[in-house]
Amino acid sequence: MNSFRSLCALGLGLTLLSGCSNNPYPQASTKNDGTASTVWYQSLQEDPRTLDPQVQYNTVSNEILANITEGLYQYQYLKRINGFDVEPALADGMPVRTPNPGGGETWTLKIKPGMRFQDDPCFADGKGREVTSDDFIYAIKRIADPHIKNPTASPVYPTFSTLIVGMQAFYEKAEKAGKTDYNQPIKGIQKVDRYTFKIVLTEPYPQLKYWLTMTFFAPVPLEAVAYYDGQDHDGERRPPFMFKPVGTGAYKLDQWDRNQKIILTRNENFRQELYPKDADPNYIKAGFTAQAGKAMPFADVGYYSIIREAIPNWTLFRQGYIDSLGDNARGLSSSTMQQVVGGDKELTPEFKRMGLKKEFVPELSLFFLAFNMTDAVVGNNKKLRQAIATAYPAARYIDTFHGGSYIKPESPLPPGVFGNDLNYRSPSHAFNLERAKQLLKEAGYPNGIDPKTGKPLSIDIVFQNNGPGTARQSQFFIQEYAKAGIKINMRLVTFAELQSIQQQGRYQMVQSGWLADYPDPENFFFLLYSKSDPFINASRYNNPEFDRLFLKMKTMENTPERRAIVNKMIDMVNEDCVWLYLYNEAYYTTTHAWANNVLKHPVAFNTLKFRNIDPELRAEKQKEWNQPNYIYVLALAGALTALVLPVTLMRKD
């Protein structure tokens, strides 16, 4: 009898082993009508630092928060060829801009009536109330609150402190008093009625429309900040507001298990929004308008797994348990990209068979080495700077360290920003070793030798140390510049050290870069404006004519006249050779066949609502790609049988 039980146990164990699943997710949730929820599965590299709308300023936080909160405006999802423009979200129409008699301008902004916050216990009856102009005014005052520490004060206060009339005075008064009185007005933020308010600016600033898409200007209910105070209330400890946002977006925060997962669920109070019909021709041809006119969001749940390492992230994607890889601004790593994308930039046969979809995503970014224009050697010698730029093999660097997917820059403006010309080539940044040697001679350093000392010319480059790969990059610069007769000394430092060195001007060349806040040339040219902070103006460039054109250009609309000024500024910067361009970031994302409407946006993050899933196809592919490995089951069966049978035979004896 005992032997029989042992064999039964063996059979049961094998049955369980053969039927076990590697699915990392719990049982699918159900909606109120009993049907299964449609879930979008994605990964994040880390937890958000904060979900306070007026404080957050990093990609991971944005990835979550932009789907919970909304601004007055949002970027058009399928219209990108002619630049990135905005459309109303919570706003009732576009802004009305009027000049002020004493200078500057006033923006009049209207809210759609009937917009509601999500249901939340912070409200008296637990039901989300209507959004009013007071909620926007309160949010803007939070930008000017020096006492918010979630974990820091608002990072955009410096931008608006002197731009919005009275904001600096509000800040300084609160700082002096030791607390912020939200009943005190900001002169430049004026309530007109329940659904209308005005922002008064000290100067014309057309870029404000882009800021109004960001979480900084999203409405915040006073009740939520008061309720979520991080304190104990009758035995219930409430989280601080930085971990419990209350918004109007398509989703609301349902669960956050730090270092594990974040779950967003559908906001039942979300305004009616239909999938867009207007689209660029290439998106229409690719089928991105198939759901045009249908109500969003499509997915009921957004399930975000916190996965810090690339290998497990890649494994889950291959098994079908992550819907899109690279959708979270991680992109495909160089090693992964070589598996997925061939030398012809098309999917490799294996991944074509899997039905993967691929997208090439140019970021609105620029990374460069800034020449210190105040340095006695490189700052006063344009020919030398041009020689160094001309000796730099940009394409080889990109192929070697970024899998060939990054883009070689030709100007301070990356592709997609108004004023960038894809056909333009900078004469000062074209790789030509012989030309570099000639320029070096004209700069006073024939064959790389300083005739005054008879010693080789030596140039210091301050570079951020990001691990083992940085040493390889250092060797690249040293070896490549040796071919032109230029000796390079690489100083590898931490990010904190780099900031200090840059602030103090202790360098000849320093690594720097910028990821756009919004798609406007002002957001890149201000890196060269002489009155920008030295950490922003890394080159310490000081050109009065450039400054004059910058101040004129930044207040203009995108007209042919503005483009002509932008072109002149590009030529000026390239002729002066202020920067050595490294690359514009660009990467591939891959999406499974069951995920539709997946387009990475360079600056917008409120994209979860567009995702459309075919759960049946996903389940079918997951089953196909995750068949139990019966070799291990049979091996275990043999081992268990070898243990059980001798006992059975002994008892028969």
N, C-alpha and C positions, 0 to 999 in steps of 0.2 A: 504493500500500500504506500509506504514511504517513497519507494522508487517511482511509483506511478505519479505521486505528487511532485516529485523532483522533475520528472519528464514534462508534466503539465506546466510547471513553473518555467521550465526551459522554453516550451512552446509559446507561453504567454510573453516571455521576455523577448523572444525573437519577433513575435508579432508586433510588439510595441516598438522595437528597434526599427523594424522595416517600415513602420508607418510614421516614424517621428519626422518632424518638420524643422527646418532651420529658419523659419520665418521669425524675424526678431521682434515683430510687433504683437501686441495683445489682440484679443478678439475684437473685430471691427465693431465700432459703435453703431447704434441705430438712432434714427430720427423719431420724432413723436408719432409718426404714422406707422412705425414698426419696420420700415425699409432700412437697408444698410446705408450708412453715410458714405459719400464719396470723399476719399481722402487723397490729398496731395502729399507725397513723401519727399523730403528734402533734407540735406545736411547743412550744418553750420560748423565752422572751424572752432568756435568758442562761444561762450555765453555773451549776451549783450552786456555792455558795461553799465548802461542805464537805459530805462525806457521813459525817462522824463522828456517830453517833446521839446522843451525849450533848452535842454542841456545836451542831449545826445548829439554826437558828431562823428560817428564812425560807421563803417559799412555794415557790420554785423547787427548793431542796434537798429540801424535803418531798415535792414531786411525784415525785421519783425514789426517795428513801430509804424512804419509807413503803411502797413496793412490794417492797423488799428485806428490810427488818426488820419485826418484829412485836412488839407488846406482849402483856401478859397479856389485854388486852381490846380490843375494837374497837366502833365505832358500828354500830348496826343500819342496814342500807343502805336498806331500803324502809319503815321505820317512822319517821315524822317528825311526824305531825300533833300528837301530844301531847308534843312535845319530842323531844330527841335522847338516847336512852339507849344503854347499852353492853351487850355480850354477850361471853361468853368467846371468846378467840382461842387463845392458848397456855395459858390458865388452865383448870384442871379445876374448873369451878363458879365462883360469885360469891364475893367476899371475905367472910370472917367477921370482924365487927367486935365487939370487946369493950372495955368501959371499963377503964381502969387504976385501981387503988386510989388512987393519989396524984394522979389527974387525967390527962386525955388519953385516948387509946385505942390499941388494938393491932389491926392488920389481919393476919389469917392468910391467906396466899395459897398455893394449890396449883397445880402445873404438871401438865399431862397427860403421863403417861409416853410415851416413844417419839417425842417431838418432836426433830427433828434439824436441825442447821445444814446449809447447802448444802455440797456437795462443794467442796473448795478445797485448794490446795497447802499451806496453813498447817497442815493436820492431818497427822499422821505418815504415814498411808497415802493421803492425798488424799481420803479419804471423810469427809463431815460426821458428827461424833459427836452423841450425844444431848445435849439441853439439860438442865441441872440447875439447882438453886437457886443453886449457886455462880456461875453465869453472870449471874444477876440481881443478886446481891450485888456482884459485881465491877463491873457496870455502874453501880450506885448509888454505889459508891466513886469511880468516874470522875467523877461529878457533883461530888464534893467534892475533886477533885484540882486544886490551884492551879497545877500545872505543865503541864497539858495546854494546848497552843497549836495548835489545829487549826481555825481560826487563832487562836481565843481559848479561854479556859476556858469551862466550861459556863455559859450565861446563866441557868439556872434555879437555880443554887446559892443565890442570895439568898432565893429563895422557900422553900427547904427547909432552910436552914442552922439555923434555930431551930425548925423544925417537926418534923424527924426527930431524935430524941434522940441526942446525941453527934456529929452531923454537923459542927457548927461546931468541936468539939474536934479531930476528925480533920483538918479543913482547916488549922486553925491549927498543929497539930503538924507537918504536912507542909510548911507554909510556912516554919516556923522551921528545920526540918531541911534545907531546900533540895532535898528529894526526897520522894516519896510511897512509903511502905511499905504495900503492899496486904495484907500479913499482919496489920497492925494492925486491930483490929475497930472498927466503929461500933456503939456500944451499942444503938442503935435498929434495927439490921438484924441479925436473928437467924436462923441456919440451924436448922431443925428436923430435916429429913432430906433425902434426895436430891431430893425433889420438893416440899418445903414450906419456906417461910421466913416471917418476920414483920417487919412494919414498925411500930415503936413511935413514936407521935406525942405531942407535948407537949399537944395539944388536939384535940378532935374536928374532923375535916376531911373531910366527905363528898365534897368535890370531888376527892379523891385518885383516885377511880375514873376520872375524865376524864384525869388525868395518866398513868394506867397504860395509856392507849391510845396515848400519844405515844412517839416514838422515844427520848426521854430515858431511859425505863425499859425499853427493849428489851434483851434479853440480848446480851452481847458475849463471844465466846470469847477468853480470854487469849492463846491461840495466834496469833490474827489480829493483835492489836496488836503482839505480839513479832515476828511474821514480816514484816509490812508496816511497815518502819521507815524507808523512804526511803533506805536505804544500799546500797552496792555489795557483792554477794556473789558472789565468783568470776566477776566480769565481768558479772553480771546485777544490774541496778539495780532494786530493788523499789520500788514507789510507797509513799508514806506511807499509814497507815491511813485518813486523812481522805479519800483518793481510792479506797479499796478496801474497802468494807464487806463483812462476811461475816455474813449473817443467816439467818432461817428463813422469810422471806416467799415469796410465790408466784413471785417472779422474783429473778434474780441479775444483777449487773453484768457484761456481756460485753465491752463496748467503750465507750470514752469518748475521742473526738477533740475536744479542747477547741475551742470556738467553731464546731464543726461538728455533731456528733451524739453521742447517747448511745443505746446499744442494750442493752436488757434481754432476757434469755432465760429460758425456763421453768426453775424450780427443781424438779428431779426429786424432791427430798426433801420437797417441800411437804406439809404435813399434809392429810388428806382434808377438803375443805370443799365443801359443796353449795350451789348457788345458793338463796337464801332463798325459803321459801314464805310466811312471814308478811309481810304488806304492808298499807299503808294502802289503803282502798277506791279512791281515785283512781288509785293505781299499778296495782292489779288491773285496773281498767277500761281503763287505757291500754296494757295488755298487757305490763307489766314482769315478770309472773310466768310468762311462757311457758316459760322454761327452769328453772322451780322443780324442785329435786331433782337437777339435773345437776351433775357434778363441775366444779370450777373449778381453775385459770383456763381460760378459753376460748381466748384468744390465746396463741400460742407465743412471740411476740416483741413487745416494745414499742420502737418506733423513734422517737426524739425528735430532731427537727432543731432546732438552735439558730438561731432567726430573730429578729433584734433589731428589724427594721422591720415595721410593720403591713402595708404594701402588698404585699411579696412573700409574706407569710403569707396574706393574703387571696387573692392570685392562685393560690397552690398549693391552697388550699381550693376555690376555684371550679373548678379543673381536676380535682378529685377526688383530689389527692395528700396531703391532710390529712383525717382522718376526722371531726374535730370541731373547731369554732372557738370559742374561749372556754373550752375545758375546762381550760386551764392558768391560770385565774384572771385572764386578760387581758380576757376579755369582748369584745364587739363594740365597736369604737370608734364614736364618735358618727356619723361619716360613713358607716361601714359599716352601722351599724344602720339608718340612714335608707334604705339600699338594700334591706335584708333585711326590716325590719319597718315596716309602714305606720302611719299615724296611728291606725288602729283596733287597733294592737298585734298584728295578725295578719301572717303572711308575705305579702309582695308577690306578685303573680301569677307573676313570673318564677321565684321560688324555690319557690313551690308546685309549679310544673311540674317543677322539679328533684327534688322529693320530699323536700326538707329537713324536718327536725324541729327545733322550737324549744323552748327551755326558759327560763323566767324564774327567775333565781336571786337571792333576797335574801341578802346577806351578813350575818353576825353582826358588824356594824361600826357605829360611830358617829363622825361627824366634826362638830366644833363649834368655836365661838369661846368660850374661857373668859374670864369676867370675873375680874380680879384682885381678890379680896375684901379685900386689904390696901391697895388703892389709895385715896387720899384722896377721889377724885371718885366713881368707880363703886362702890367697895367699901362705902361707907357710905350708899348711896342706892338702896334697893330699887326705888323708883318709877322712877328713872332707868334701871336695868337692865331693868325691865319695859317702859319706853317704847322702848328700843333693840330689845328682842326683838319687840315688837308691830309695829314699823316695818319689820321684815325680811320681804320677800316671798319666802318659801321656795320656793313652787311655781314662781315666775318664774325664780329662780336655777337650780333643777333643770332646768327646760325649756331654759334658755339655754345652760347649760354641760355638762349631762349627758344631753341628748336626752330628757328626761322619764322616764328609766327608774329613776332613783334614788327613794328613798322619803323623804317628809318625816317626821322624827322627832317624837314627842310626849312622849318620856320618855328617861331614860338607857338604857333597855333596848330593843334592836332587836327586830323581829319574830323569833320562834323561840326567844327566851330566856324561861324561866319567869318569869311576872309581867308580861310584855308583854300588853296588852289592845288588840287591833286597833281596838276601838270607842272607846278613850279619846282625848280631845282636851285638850291642855293649855291652860287659859285664859290663861296668860301668854305663849303662843307663837302665838296666832292673829293673822294679819296683819290689821291694822285701822289705817289711817293716821290717822283722826280720833281713835281711842282713844289712839294713840301720842302725838298732840299734846296731848291732855288729860293723860295721864300725865306728859308732859314739863313741863307747867305745874305739876302737883301736886308734881313733883320739885324745883321751884324754878327752872325754866328756861323761862319763857313765851316762846313763839316761838323757842326755842332760844337765848335770850339770858341770860347770867349777870348778874343784877341788881346784883351786887356790883361788877362791872367794866364792865358795859355792852357786853362783847364776846361774840361768838357762842361757844356751847359747842363745844369741840373734843375729839374722842375719837380716840386712837391705836389702831390695830389692827396687830399684828405678824403678817405672813403669809409663808409660805414661797414663795420665787420658783422656780417650776417652768417658766420659759420664757415665750414670748410670750403664752400664754393667761392667765398670771397678771395681766398688765397689764389685760386686758379685765375680769377679775374685780374688780380694784381699782377700775376706773371704775364698775363696777356698784354697788359699795358706796357710793362717793362720790355718785353720781347719785341712787340710791334714798333714801339718808338725807337728802340735801338737801331732798327733798320733805317731810320731817318737821321740817326746821329744824335738823338735826344735821350738823355739819361733821366729816367723817371724814378722818383722815390715815393713809394706808396705808404701813407700813414693810415693804418687801419684802427678805427676808433669805435667806441660805442655810440649809440644815438645821442645820449646825453652829452658826451664829449664833443660830438660833431656840432650840436647846438651851441655849446659854449665857444668852441673855436670859431664858428661862423659869426656869432654875435660880436666877438672881439676882433674879427678880421685877421686872425693869425693863420693865413693860408695863401697859397698862390692859385690853386684850383681846389674846388670843393664839390663833392657830390650833392645834388639837390634834385628836387622834382615837385610836381604839382598834379593833383587830380582835381578836375573841374568841379566847382560848386554848381555851376550853371553854364550853359553852352554859349558864352559870349566872349568876344576877344578881350574885353575889359578884364575878365577874370584871369587872363594870362599876362597881358601887358602890364598889369599893376605889379608884377614881379620885377619889372624893370624901371618902375617909376621911382625917381630919386628920393621922394619923401616917404616911401614905404619903409617899414622897419627893416633893419639889416638882415634879420632872419628871413624876411620875405625877399628883399632885393639882395640875394646872395652875392651877386657880382659887384654890388655897390656902384652900379651904373649911374652916372650923372650926366645926362645930355639934355640941355635946356630945350632944344628943338623937339626931342622925343617927348619930354614932359608936356610941352605946349600942345603937341598933337594928341597926346594921351588924354588930357583934360577936355579937349574938344570932342574927340572920338567917343569918349565914354558916356556922354549924355545924348548921343545921336541914335536915331532909329536905324535899322538896317537898310540903308539906301545906297545907290551907286556912289554918292559922295562919300559916305562912310567907308565903303570898300576901297575907294581910292586912297583915303587917309591910312587905312589899315595896310594897304600894299606899300605905301611909303614908309611906314613904321617897320615893316618886315625887312625891307631893303636896308634901312638904316641899321637895324640890329645885326643883320647878317654881315654887312660891310664892316661894322665895328668888331664883329666876331666876339661878342660878349659871352656866348655860351658855346660849349662843345656838345652838340646834341647826341645823346646816347640812344634813346628809343622812345616811341609811343607804345604804350602797352596795348596788346591785342591778344586774344586767345580764342580757343575753340571751346564750345560747349556741345555736349551730346545729350540727346533726349530720346527716350524710348518711344516706340511706335504708338503706344496707347496714350501718350501725352500730347495734347494739341494746344495751339495758340501760345506756344512757349517762345518768347522773344526776349532776349536780354536787352535792357535799356541802359544806355551809358550813365544816365543821371537819375532816373526815376526808380523807385523801389516798391511802389504800390501795385505790383504785378500779379499777386496771387489770385486776385479776383478774375483774371483772364484765363487761368489754367483750366483746361477741360480734359477730363480723364475718361477713358474707356475701361472700367474696372474688370469687365469680363475678359477682355484681351489681356490685361495685366495678369489676372489669375491664371489664365491659360499658359502664358509664357513663363510665369514663375514656376508652375508645375513642371513644365518642359525642361527648364534650366536647373531644377533642383531635385532631380530624381534621387531617391535613396541609393547609396552605394552598397549593393548587395554582396560585394566581395568581402567587405568588413563584417557584414552580418553573418555570412557563411563561415568566415574564419572564426568568429566568436562562437557560432553554433558548434563547430568542430571542437573548439577548446572546451566548451561546456559539456559536450557529449563525452569527451575523453575523461572528464571528471565524474560524470554520473554513471556511465556504464559499468566501470569496475565495481562500484558499490552495489549495483543491481546484481551483477554476476556473483559477487561474494555472498549476497544474501540468499541466492538460489542454492548455492552450495550448502 
